[in-house]
Amino acid sequence: MGDRAYQLVPIDGEDARLHRSRSQRSQLQKYDSPDLETVKEYTYDPLPPSKKRIRLLRLWSGTIHGLEIVCELIEADYDNSFHIPTIPMDNYNRPKDETLEEECRRVRKNEIKYEALSWCWGDGPGEYVIRIERDGVTYKKRVRKELALALKYLRKPNERRTLWIDALCIDQRNHVERNQQVQMMSRIYTRAKEVCIWLGEDTDESKIAIDFIREEITQLKNFDTITSDKSHSEKWQALMMLMQRDWFSRRWVVQEIALAQRARIYCGPDSIPWKEFAVAVELFVEVETATHRLSEVMQKDEKFRHIPGWFEYVSELGASLLVQATGKVFRAQRTPMDDVHEDIEDHKKMAKFMEDVHTIDPLDRRSLLSLEYLVTTMFIFKASEYRDCVYSMLAIARDASPFAESTMRPDDVSILTMSTFDNFLAEKPFKVDYARPYVDVCRDFVEFCIQRKQKLDPVQALDILCRPWALDAPIGTSLRLPEISSINRKRMVPPPTTVWKKRLCDVECYEEKDQSGGVIKRIRYVKKDDDVWIDDKDDIFKAYKDLPKNDAIWDEKSKKEWKRPSSWEKVQCFLDHVKDTKRAHSQELPSWVTRASKAPFTLYEHPGMHILKTGRANADPLVGPPTDGHRNYSAAQTHPIDHKSLKFRKRSYMGHYSLYVAGVELDTVKEVRDASQGGNIPQQWLALGGWAAPYTNDPPAEFWRTLVADRGQDNKNPPYYYARACKESVHKGGTSSGRVNTTDLINNERNSIIAEFCRRVHAVIWGRSLFRTEGGKLGLATNVKPGDRICILYGCTVPVVLKRYKKKPGDKEREEFEDNFEAFRSCLKRLEKFRARKARYISNKGKILVDKETGKRTTWEEEVKKATKEENDRIELEKEIKETIKKLEAKAKKDKKGDSLAGKTRSLSPPQNPTLKRTKTTLRQNEERAKMEDPSLWYVFKGESYVHGLMDGEALREAFYNDRPKRIFELR
């Protein structure tokens, strides 16, 4: 009617009308629709590698009920000092004397404002279609249902909307482009005016939850009432269901929300600012974690009382962790939670801001969390591309930055800076390469964590081996890449252009006798000074084929005969293996890469609930999260990692990936009892712990302290009342059924002390087995068996369990051969980098530089040599100063020692202690024996363990008095 459109629906109830309207809104056009048969598939034009360029999607206007989704892809450049996206200006030559203020004025004039979409990819096929316009021609492209729905709901009725969407703005089949775009992700989300969070279609529960947040929770007027009145139980349930949407389990969202200037949640036609949702989640988690009041409210409602602990572990939900993490990732003057944080529009203020702050972030944020912390604590978040478990955290880590080496040009200064000075950078470059085998990405991350921790706290450097983080990836390449055979790596620099020469000379035959007296015919080249040299245009492979295969080649310079080495067949076999990229991508993860499946919490089905709920799956890691200046235990005391013994060796031909670490073997597992199921205490544990029936006495300290890993809820010393709580738990936990049911004690006993103790027991024993060693120590570990070794690794704060194996005959020689081969390949890669640097140097050394103040003209090479000399002189001066100070301190110490001895009477030397002498001799013998044994042994890393009496330095004292030698463990 007029310019308005109306929809007529029958009056048959509000619920039916809502469901019908929702169904009509969700209709989409499929890719195989008959009216699209003649439309061609969209193909991407490559982005120029020399530009910091992205694509943006311009979504055309449309109604919510329209089937067709039409858009176009445009390009935008970040090639300016402010990293603001602008219209591409390929033919623009920036003036050399352009000031920041003038540049800012030009950039603002050509700026493209956009929003970034954050959505969950999902696992379904791309059955639906969008239309992409390019140069007046319509193309089609497959998309997944969730993306099609997001575009349909987000488009505006009367104007176009510019969005950045990873699935559409990046050519996902081009791994070089994808590597480059991942490196630019921080710019993309930081510069977006808003991040649009698409949770999916709306439901009755989502509408209840959003209204509940907007109208009640965030108002705080009657907060105590809504957290204690059972009439609100359905609303709290709806909120938890909203918090468990698939989007909250996606790993990339941590970075996307942390980097956003502002964000807004969209759920069908409903929306709410992210800051309001975050406030509601924080209040929800705070109340439930501190008092468990909301779970008690659910128990009062007859619809929910059959399910105990409705909101147990709500703090471990993806939404809760996301709100918590994004709140402490950065330190900033302004945050996305603030109402006013507009980008600086004034040119002078913007230029001054860049000069003072030197950051592309308009919120001026500083990252606080390490890459190890982000990766190992965000285990609840999943990724369809398994390399993203690391890559998705690089842009927000304080000590790492994404570095796509394959995308750099030889003349790009960033490749030289990041690769040469990586040891001096606060944010160490982490290579992003989706064509790299997943096992190598995992090794890169482990090595990165060890190196960074070695500088901060070397006593904890190997704790990364005990933290679950790696996703169990299927065998093969990246999901975002084409088949392995079609992946081609580009050289960093062009192949050499040197023209080889060959000599035209006479050849003569001659004869010589062999050892048996027979005659051998040979050939040799007769070289003369007037021989002619001509260009040799044959490649190396043809030249090799032309060489005599059954005769030796005479080398005039060495005067020796060159023959194919006897082990050439082995080399050829390795070369064939290197070319087999499918085999390289099929190598399984080694045992020293701890799987995320061992993480303490995950989502799974619970009885009586129709939704997935977060629940405990394993015990908490004993090493705890990687927190600066804190560690839960000190099993290796202050013994740092032995960096001389630390080695990574990839032996893909032999089928294993080895990590060499130093440590000491302490004990051997003798007895093992069944693992704890569901956090319950098996009755057989009581006997192994030395507690006899009828359990009327207090439990042995060794036993109850082992159950809680000798720590309380805050990872400090356990309270004394834990002993009585243990006794009461066993008394009321139902040992007649063969176990102490700690879960029932938490839900039904109505005793906060018992509940606190049992929750701590859950965190320690869930999935672990109780064992006793040959030395009589009581301990806990996962998947432990009799005969396993209890060891201390230097640089690890807890004991570990290793299973020993003996190498097969000939394995040591094969390993040495493959190591040499891999070392040779590594040298070739380094040489390629050196050639790239040399090519850059040669291209720049003749450039003329003009000093703006004096007008003096110099070459780039002269300036580099001058700066190098100044820096070397400064380093030498600092070295001399340090050596002088060191000599003065040593002299002062010597003088002080001499003064202290002057007034004392010299006494006779004390008699030698024969026991100590014998101990030193025994230890030396054991060390020699270990050096001989270690190369023929390898170990499977089974994980961390709690061993009572060996957690706080006692282990090394015991190793010393028992003459335990230092060993080198090869972990596979």
Secondary structure, DSSP 8 states (H G I E B T S, - for coil): -TT--------S-HHHHHHHHHHHHT---BTT-GGGTTSEE-------TTS-EEEEEEE----TT----EEEEEEEE--STT---B---TT----TT--HHHHHHHHHHTB---EEEE----SS---EEEEEEETTEEEEEEE-HHHHHHHHHHS-SSS-EEEE-HHHHS-TT-HHHHHHHHHTHHHHHHH-S-EEEEEES--HHHHHHHHHHHHTGGG-TTHHHHTT-GGGHHHHHHHHHHHTSGGGGBTHHHHHHHT-SSEEEEETTEEEEHHHHHHHHHHHHHHHHHH-HHHHHHHHSTTTTTSS-TTTTGGGSHHHHHHHHHHHSEEESS-TTSS-------HHHHHHHHHHH--S-TT-EEE-S-HHHHHHH-TT-B-SSTTHHHHTTGGG-SSEEEE-GGG--TT-HHHHHHHHSGGG-SSEEEE--TTS-HHHHHHHHHHHHHHHHHHH-GGGGGGGGGS--B----SSS-TTS--GGG-----SS------EEEEE-EEEEEEEE-TTS-EEEEEEEE--TT-EEEEE---HHHHHHHS-SSS-EE-TTT-SEE---TTHHHHHHHHHHHH-HHHHTT----TTS-BGGGSSEEEEE-TT-SSEEEEE-S---TT-S--TT--S--TTTT----TTT-EEEEETTTTEEEEEEEEEEEEEEEEEEEEBSTT-EEHHHHHHTT--TT--S---HHHHHHHTTT--TTSS---TTHHHHHHHHHHHTTGGGTEE-HHHHHHHS--HHHHHHHHHHHHHHBT-EEEEETT--EEEESS--TT-EEEEETT-SS-EEEEEEE--TTHHHHHHHHHHHHHHHHHHHHHHHHHHHHHHHHHHTT-EEE-TTT--EEEHHHHHHHHHHHHHHHHHHHHHHHHHHHHHHHHHHHHHHHHHHHTS---------HHHHHHHHHHHHHHHHHHHHGGGEEEEEEEEEEETT-SSSHHHHHHHHTT--EEEEEE-
